[in-house]
Amino acid sequence: MRDEPGPLADARARGGPLGPVPRQSARADRPRHRPRRSGEDPHPVSQAHAVRAEAWRGIRQEPWRILRIADRPDLVPLVANWLWDAFWQPGGHRLEEVREILAAADAEIGTPQSFVLMAGEIPCGTASFMSADLEIRNDIGPWLAGLYVVPEARGQGCAQRLVTAVEEAARRSGEKALYLHTEDAQGLYEGLGWYAVGEGSDHGRPVTIMRRDL
């Protein structure tokens, strides 16, 4: 879901790193090809997706809640992997960088803070309240950063819940405005009360900079 704001960058403003738990190579775990046995489902991947979709239909009945990742440090590896896969890996950053930034996002008021959306006991997404998230615009802030929702939970208002959590954190901190940057989700944020204030570039990718008055 690369329509969310870009990767966490509070550490860049502080000169620090950001990082998650490294994943094993998919190639190392990939089973070797073998002939299909008689009677075997010719579409095992589709079947797996169906099972996963069925599981998520049950999870939708669970109550939604927002947690501070500082209160659930056991979730740092998982959330770091999400962010590394979605935002940081393509730029050549290390997983450990993401993990360290999330582990340090422990402010009770102000930045940095990171949040996790839960459906019951299942983590579904994340977003952060950071002092910086775009190197070329360190003159403005704070920022809504690292918004990510797992594919199975999309289309259920998860992004809006996470955006609201970061907005509330900014208000508690006395901020009057919040910023984000997005490649192609301007319409989503406009529907939540954000408006464009300029254009920029994030590691060579054109982005729209948006603001939310609080």
Secondary structure as the mmCIF struct_conf table of DSSP 4:
data_model
#
loop_
_struct_conf.conf_type_id
_struct_conf.id
_struct_conf.beg_label_comp_id
_struct_conf.beg_label_asym_id
_struct_conf.beg_label_seq_id
_struct_conf.end_label_comp_id
_struct_conf.end_label_asym_id
_struct_conf.end_label_seq_id
TURN_TY1_P TURN_TY1_P1 ARG A 2 ASP A 3
BEND BEND1 GLU A 4 GLU A 4
HELX_RH_AL_P HELX_RH_AL_P1 ASP A 10 ARG A 14
TURN_TY1_P TURN_TY1_P2 GLY A 15 GLY A 15
HELX_LH_PP_P HELX_LH_PP_P1 VAL A 21 SER A 25
HELX_RH_AL_P HELX_RH_AL_P2 ALA A 26 ASP A 29
HELX_LH_PP_P HELX_LH_PP_P2 ARG A 30 HIS A 33
HELX_LH_PP_P HELX_LH_PP_P3 PRO A 35 ARG A 37
TURN_TY1_P TURN_TY1_P3 SER A 38 GLY A 39
BEND BEND2 PRO A 42 PRO A 42
HELX_RH_AL_P HELX_RH_AL_P3 PRO A 44 ILE A 59
TURN_TY1_P TURN_TY1_P4 ARG A 60 GLN A 61
BEND BEND3 GLU A 62 GLU A 62
HELX_LH_PP_P HELX_LH_PP_P4 PRO A 63 PRO A 63
STRN STRN1 TRP A 64 ARG A 68
HELX_RH_3T_P HELX_RH_3T_P1 ILE A 69 ASP A 71
HELX_RH_3T_P HELX_RH_3T_P2 PRO A 73 LEU A 75
HELX_RH_AL_P HELX_RH_AL_P4 VAL A 76 LEU A 83
HELX_RH_PI_P HELX_RH_PI_P1 TRP A 84 TRP A 88
HELX_RH_3T_P HELX_RH_3T_P3 GLN A 89 GLY A 91
TURN_TY1_P TURN_TY1_P5 GLY A 92 GLY A 92
HELX_RH_AL_P HELX_RH_AL_P5 LEU A 95 ALA A 103
TURN_TY1_P TURN_TY1_P6 ALA A 104 ALA A 104
STRN STRN2 ASP A 106 ASP A 106
BEND BEND4 GLU A 108 THR A 111
STRN STRN3 GLN A 113 ALA A 119
TURN_TY1_P TURN_TY1_P7 GLY A 120 GLU A 121
STRN STRN4 ILE A 122 MET A 130
BEND BEND5 SER A 131 SER A 131
HELX_RH_3T_P HELX_RH_3T_P4 GLU A 135 ARG A 137
TURN_TY1_P TURN_TY1_P8 ASN A 138 ASP A 139
BEND BEND6 ILE A 140 ILE A 140
STRN STRN5 TRP A 143 VAL A 149
HELX_RH_3T_P HELX_RH_3T_P5 PRO A 151 ALA A 153
TURN_TY1_P TURN_TY1_P9 ARG A 154 GLY A 155
BEND BEND7 GLN A 156 GLY A 157
HELX_RH_AL_P HELX_RH_AL_P6 CYS A 158 ARG A 172
TURN_TY1_P TURN_TY1_P10 SER A 173 GLY A 174
BEND BEND8 LYS A 176 LYS A 176
STRN STRN6 ALA A 177 THR A 182
BEND BEND9 GLU A 183 ASP A 184
HELX_RH_AL_P HELX_RH_AL_P7 GLN A 186 GLU A 190
TURN_TY1_P TURN_TY1_P11 GLY A 191 GLY A 193
STRN STRN7 TYR A 195 ASP A 202
TURN_TY1_P TURN_TY1_P12 HIS A 203 GLY A 204
STRN STRN8 ARG A 205 ASP A 213
#
